[in-house]
Amino acid sequence: MAHTLVESDAGLAALVEGGQTADAVMVDTEFMRRDTFFPQAALVQLCFSNAPEQAWLVDPLAVSDMTPLKNLFANPAIVKVLHSPSEDLEVFQCFLGVQPLPLFDTQRAAAFAGLGFGIGYRPLVEKITGEVLDKGETRSDWLRRPLTESQQAYAAADVLPLLAVYRHLRERLDALDRSDWVFEDSARAVREASEPAAPAYLRIKSAWKLSPQQLAVLAAVCDWREQRARQLDKPRSWILPDKVCFALAQRTPANAAELRGVPDMPQAVARKQGEALLDLISDAGRHTDHDLPEPPGRPLDAEQRARLKAVKQKAAELARAWQVEPEALLSSKDYELMVRLQGHAGDDMPDRWSGWRREALIEPLLAVARGQH
């Protein structure tokens, strides 16, 4: 299994230049995120369709000029093939500021080809090629240098079979006239990875239980935590656990003693950041009605749950006709949103409901959500 470690600017430039005649490039990454907020890129694996037996392992810790890789990702003539790339896209956004387009997600493609929803890379490779990939370096420290020969072989083996998987899925989807489905959805995933994240407080479960003023406190605490996590490059939970954010919003402590008394409150945070937390909690509690954050949706009532069941039944019916899993069509939150909108999306229609889904899937489901069975 041929692989070459790329550790210089000149090496990366020559690699990308040699790949210009390829119609597709297979891409994988190794990164670390055990104790940081941002993912740390440790390796980028490439395999070009014009050299299918050769893997290239680009070391971002050694290469200082990533411009050739950025140019490769931006080249519209070369398809970038990744498997379930949500985490990879976050890595690219952080360390490159450029996303791979056009993108072909083989996990999404497998779902649209009727091979199962959410299938992992190793099972998919085995299903299509018969090859069984080694898991030996799954938990390896990819930031340690030098990389061992075992690590390099593992990284190469992860990217090389992707070309055969891509060719198989592309042929299958072209026959079904569904390749555009994959490219549309993959492009949407890229846009979402590049857009600002949703308000941080919406990540907190049970936020719907809070009063409007308490929700304002939760939003302020979560924003503070987000800023601290980014500044210190530490996981959110290391700054404040979710349950503490929720408890602060519920209790709205007014002094240091009340702050220290919040269940599971990290005492080091209370001691060092207590004054800042108390100030923002006090300020948030004075919000007027016009400044209050958008409340998260409450649990569906009985009538809404009945409509949700009907919408999902219709989706399952359409999925059977297309010979795919219902989960491949839409996420659970989309079915729930249709019910909350009472089937009248209008200007509230999410971007992910556009494209190939609009007429074939969304409009029939919205009709069911309106009660038009």
CORHUTA-V798914 format. One record per residue. N is the residue number from 1. PHI is phi in whole degrees, -180 to 180 (none if undefined). BURIAL is + if it has 16 or more other ideal C-beta (glycine too) atoms within 10 Angstrom, else -. D_FIRST is the distance of its C-alpha to the first C-alpha in Angstrom with 1 decimal. Layout:
BEGIN
N:PHI:BURIAL:D_FIRST
N:PHI:BURIAL:D_FIRST
END
This chain:
BEGIN
1:none:-:0.0
2:-77:-:3.8
3:-149:+:6.5
4:-130:-:10.2
5:-85:+:13.1
6:-103:+:16.2
7:-127:+:19.3
8:-141:-:22.0
9:-61:-:24.2
10:-65:-:23.6
11:-65:+:19.8
12:-67:+:20.2
13:-61:+:22.8
14:-67:-:20.9
15:-61:+:17.9
16:-66:+:20.3
17:-61:-:22.3
18:-70:-:19.4
19:-92:+:18.8
20:-65:-:22.5
21:-89:-:22.2
22:-76:+:19.8
23:-95:-:21.8
24:-155:+:19.6
25:-131:+:17.3
26:-84:+:15.5
27:-134:+:16.6
28:-144:+:16.4
29:-135:+:18.1
30:-120:+:18.6
31:-148:+:22.3
32:-123:-:25.1
33:-156:-:28.5
34:-79:-:30.2
35:-136:-:33.3
36:-130:-:33.4
37:-79:+:34.8
38:-93:+:32.2
39:-67:+:28.5
40:-105:+:26.7
41:-66:+:23.6
42:-117:+:21.0
43:-166:+:17.8
44:-124:+:17.1
45:-100:+:13.7
46:-130:+:13.6
47:-143:+:11.9
48:-91:+:14.4
49:-65:+:15.5
50:-87:-:16.0
51:-146:+:12.3
52:-66:-:10.6
53:-99:-:7.1
54:-121:+:7.4
55:-104:+:8.2
56:-118:+:11.2
57:-111:+:12.8
58:-89:+:16.5
59:-95:+:18.7
60:-72:+:22.2
61:-83:-:23.7
62:-109:-:23.1
63:-84:+:23.5
64:-96:-:27.2
65:-111:-:27.5
66:-91:+:25.7
67:-56:-:27.7
68:-59:+:24.9
69:-67:+:23.1
70:-61:+:26.5
71:-65:-:27.1
72:-61:+:23.9
73:-64:+:24.9
74:-88:-:28.4
75:-72:+:27.4
76:-72:-:29.0
77:-87:-:27.2
78:-117:+:23.7
79:-74:+:23.2
80:-101:+:21.5
81:-109:+:19.8
82:-136:+:19.8
83:-110:+:20.5
84:46:+:23.9
85:-89:+:24.0
86:-56:-:27.4
87:-71:-:26.2
88:-61:+:23.8
89:-64:+:26.8
90:-66:+:28.9
91:-60:+:26.4
92:-63:+:26.4
93:-62:+:30.2
94:-76:-:30.6
95:-103:+:28.5
96:-115:+:28.3
97:73:-:31.4
98:-136:+:29.7
99:-113:+:28.2
100:-79:+:25.6
101:-141:+:27.5
102:-67:+:27.5
103:-111:+:25.6
104:-125:+:24.3
105:-90:+:24.1
106:-72:+:22.2
107:-69:+:24.2
108:-65:+:27.4
109:-62:+:26.2
110:-62:+:25.6
111:-65:+:29.1
112:-72:+:30.7
113:-89:+:29.0
114:81:+:30.6
115:-97:+:27.6
116:115:+:29.2
117:-89:+:30.1
118:68:-:28.0
119:-67:+:25.1
120:-73:-:22.3
121:-65:+:18.7
122:-63:+:17.3
123:-60:-:20.2
124:-68:+:19.8
125:-60:+:16.1
126:-66:-:17.2
127:-63:-:20.4
128:-90:+:18.9
129:-109:-:15.6
130:83:-:16.4
131:-82:-:13.2
132:-104:-:14.2
133:-84:+:12.7
134:-74:-:13.3
135:-106:-:16.3
136:-57:-:16.2
137:-109:+:16.4
138:-55:-:18.6
139:-103:-:21.6
140:-68:+:20.0
141:-86:-:22.1
142:-79:+:20.1
143:-91:-:22.9
144:-77:-:22.9
145:-125:-:21.7
146:-79:-:19.8
147:-68:+:16.8
148:-77:-:15.3
149:-63:-:11.9
150:-64:-:12.0
151:-63:+:13.1
152:-64:+:10.4
153:-65:+:7.6
154:-63:+:10.1
155:-63:+:10.9
156:-66:+:7.6
157:-65:+:7.6
158:-73:+:11.2
159:-99:+:11.1
160:-63:+:8.7
161:-70:+:10.9
162:-64:+:13.9
163:-66:+:14.2
164:-63:+:14.9
165:-64:+:17.1
166:-62:+:18.9
167:-60:-:19.5
168:-63:+:20.9
169:-69:+:23.1
170:-63:+:24.3
171:-64:-:25.5
172:-66:+:27.1
173:-74:+:28.9
174:-61:-:30.0
175:-65:-:31.7
176:-91:-:33.4
177:61:-:34.2
178:-124:+:32.7
179:-61:+:29.9
180:-62:-:32.5
181:-58:+:33.1
182:-67:+:29.5
183:-64:+:29.9
184:-62:+:33.4
185:-66:+:32.5
186:-66:+:29.4
187:-63:-:31.6
188:-66:+:34.2
189:-62:+:31.8
190:-64:+:31.1
191:-60:-:34.9
192:-65:-:35.5
193:-68:+:33.0
194:-94:-:34.8
195:-89:-:38.3
196:-59:-:40.4
197:-69:-:40.1
198:-64:-:42.9
199:-50:-:45.7
200:-62:+:44.6
201:-67:+:47.4
202:-70:-:46.2
203:-77:-:43.4
204:-84:+:46.1
205:-66:-:46.8
206:71:-:50.5
207:-60:+:51.4
208:-64:-:53.5
209:-76:-:55.9
210:-83:+:57.0
211:-72:-:60.1
212:-56:-:59.8
213:-69:+:60.7
214:-65:+:58.4
215:-65:+:55.6
216:-63:+:56.4
217:-66:+:56.0
218:-59:+:52.7
219:-61:+:51.4
220:-67:+:52.6
221:-65:+:51.1
222:-66:+:47.7
223:-65:+:47.8
224:-62:+:48.7
225:-62:+:45.8
226:-61:+:43.4
227:-64:-:44.6
228:-64:+:44.5
229:-62:+:40.9
230:-68:-:39.8
231:-64:-:41.8
232:-90:-:40.6
233:54:-:37.0
234:-129:-:37.6
235:-59:-:37.1
236:-54:+:40.2
237:-65:-:41.0
238:-75:+:41.2
239:-83:+:44.0
240:-152:+:45.9
241:-66:-:44.8
242:-55:+:45.6
243:-65:-:48.4
244:-74:+:50.1
245:-57:+:50.0
246:-65:+:51.6
247:-65:+:54.2
248:-62:+:55.1
249:-68:+:55.8
250:-68:+:57.8
251:-91:+:59.9
252:39:+:60.1
253:-59:+:61.1
254:-108:-:63.8
255:-149:-:63.8
256:-62:-:61.8
257:-64:-:63.1
258:-66:-:62.1
259:-65:+:58.7
260:-66:-:58.1
261:-84:-:59.3
262:-66:+:56.7
263:-54:-:54.7
264:66:-:51.4
265:-65:+:52.1
266:-62:-:50.1
267:-66:-:53.0
268:-65:-:51.2
269:-68:+:50.9
270:-60:+:54.5
271:-75:-:55.6
272:-88:-:53.6
273:-118:+:53.3
274:-58:+:56.3
275:-63:-:58.5
276:-64:-:56.0
277:-65:+:55.3
278:-64:+:59.0
279:-65:-:59.7
280:-71:+:57.2
281:-65:+:58.3
282:-64:-:61.9
283:-64:-:61.1
284:-65:+:59.1
285:-69:-:62.0
286:-99:-:64.3
287:-61:+:62.3
288:-85:-:64.6
289:-58:-:63.9
290:-74:-:62.5
291:-100:-:59.9
292:-73:-:58.5
293:-69:+:54.9
294:-65:-:54.0
295:-72:-:54.3
296:-71:+:51.3
297:-65:-:52.1
298:-79:-:54.0
299:-56:-:53.0
300:-64:-:53.9
301:-84:-:57.3
302:-61:-:58.1
303:-65:-:58.6
304:-66:+:55.4
305:-65:-:53.5
306:-67:-:55.0
307:-68:+:53.9
308:-61:+:50.4
309:-61:-:50.2
310:-66:+:51.4
311:-63:+:48.9
312:-67:+:46.0
313:-65:-:47.4
314:-65:+:47.5
315:-62:+:43.9
316:-65:-:42.9
317:-64:-:44.9
318:-66:-:43.1
319:-62:+:39.7
320:-61:-:40.6
321:-64:-:41.6
322:-93:+:38.2
323:58:-:36.3
324:-132:+:34.7
325:-77:+:35.2
326:-56:+:38.2
327:-63:-:36.2
328:-74:+:33.9
329:-86:+:37.0
330:-150:+:38.6
331:-88:-:38.6
332:-59:-:41.6
333:-66:-:43.0
334:-71:+:43.4
335:-61:+:45.5
336:-65:+:47.6
337:-63:+:48.1
338:-58:+:49.4
339:-68:+:51.9
340:-63:+:52.9
341:-82:-:53.5
342:56:-:55.5
343:78:+:53.6
344:-116:-:54.9
345:-74:+:51.9
346:55:-:53.4
347:-72:-:52.4
348:-86:-:50.6
349:-68:+:47.9
350:-65:-:44.5
351:-59:-:42.1
352:-69:+:39.7
353:-92:+:42.4
354:-92:-:42.4
355:68:+:40.4
356:-63:+:39.5
357:-73:+:40.9
358:-52:-:44.3
359:-81:-:46.1
360:-76:-:44.1
361:-127:+:43.8
362:-66:+:45.6
363:-63:-:49.0
364:-62:+:49.3
365:-72:+:48.5
366:-62:+:50.8
367:-62:-:53.6
368:-66:+:53.1
369:-64:+:53.2
370:-81:-:56.5
371:93:-:57.8
372:-96:-:57.6
373:-69:-:56.1
END
